[in-house]
Amino acid sequence: APAESLDSVALRQSGQRLDRADYWSERHLDRPDFVGAVLAALEKREWPHRADSGWSEFDVEVFGQRWSNVRVTTVTEAHSRGRHLLRCRLRANWSLTAKAAFWLLLGAELLALGFFGPLQPWLWWMLLTLPIVWWLLRREQRRLQSILIIFLDELAAELGLLKFDPKAPPQAIGPDATPLAARERIRVELPKESAPPRPPADSPFSAPPAAQ
């Protein structure tokens, strides 16, 4: 199963977004080739995963230890001079075990409150366990997302891709690329306003001469 590292812990505690990772390529990049490299790397590390069967809305689904899984969806954007921007979306979900445990806990608490709540009012405090369980499951989702982002960063570096950060300075991506290169601006200069042409003096549309 995916294991944590110091990098993934630091990333998770940094407060950064963990639901996406973008990579910049100065050359042509085929999305199926990148997905194939991800699958091969997951196989090499023996991480449990499931590839898209052709009808799914994701490319790869990676399973955590028990309580969560992350679905990775990729898309590429073609830009000038053969450059590409690869976007990866990491959507975390509860596993079937987590969903069953949460709803069983809720059902058991409601059943207990229905029978014994009127006799033992302190039992209503049991409901506080639900947000605690939700927080623990959410923490597990973020843990798996941070591990996968570090995994994708390492794989992208092996493939010669650069981590794309929209908030980075202009020189952070490459000598010829800037964070705005993915959305290159087109500057359009409008012609300056000029006075309309005057009609000939003998034209019926010309203004009458000013009175002396």
Phi, psi and omega in degrees: 000154179303132181248149181285156174227172179297325179293318181291324177295316179296321179295317181294325181274355182281344182084005179286162177293136180245009183259005178202155176210130183242145182224142184252136179235131178277357180229177181296138183225123176266126180299317178301326178294320179293316178298321177297322177294323177296314180297319179296319179293323177294320176297319181296322180274356178061041175271132179295131183203171178217129181273162178296131180276356183112342181239001183275163178267012179223166179265318181218140173242123182252132183261137177277199183293315178201327195258351185210164172212159182232130177258125183256124177240133183240152175208146180243146177242124179274138181227182185295157178058031175074014181274155182222149173243121181258123179249132178240125176254129181247106182257115181272143180221157171287144174284169178298324178296318180296317179297316180296318181295319182294313183287330174293320177297315179298315180297319180295320180293317178295323178294317179295320179293324180295324181272317189246354181302315180296333181272328182233087183300334181294344180295340179296340176294344178299332182297341177292344178290335183295308177297330177294316178295319178300317180296320179295319179292321177295321178297321177294323177297315180294326177299314180292322178297316180295322177297317182291324179295317176298320177299315179293323178299315180294318179294319179297321178297322177295329181271003179081022179265155180248138178293129183261124179233111181300337182268002183284160176293163186302329184271008187281348184255322181172171183295329183251002185236148176229165177304337178273000181294332177291338177226065189300134181278143176248118182268123180244122179260120179278144179295144179290147180290138179231160181292142180294148181296142180276142177288159178301159183297325181272009181283143176294345182266357181285151182288144178295151179295148181292142179291141179276000000 
